Amino acid sequence: MVALRRPAFEPRTEEETVFPAPQVAHSLPRYPRWAVVSGVILYCSVFWLVVWFAGGWVLSLIHNVGASP
């Protein structure tokens, strides 16, 4: 039953309970916003072009298999 006991309460002094103000570092972004946005747009465009061409290639394969005697 010893494990179920609550640990003894130790009162803290005011110095221990006062937290220092957080130091917020205002740093500049690593990359400019226009570079990030244009990079994301370029990445998505290339990805969808690859998907488009791969899908068209697969569909042409399926069409050719169905058309062959």
PyMOL commands that set and color helices and strands:
alter all, ss='L'
color gray80, all
select helices_A, chain A and resi 2-4+14-17+33-67
alter helices_A, ss='H'
color red, helices_A
deselect
rebuild
show_as cartoon
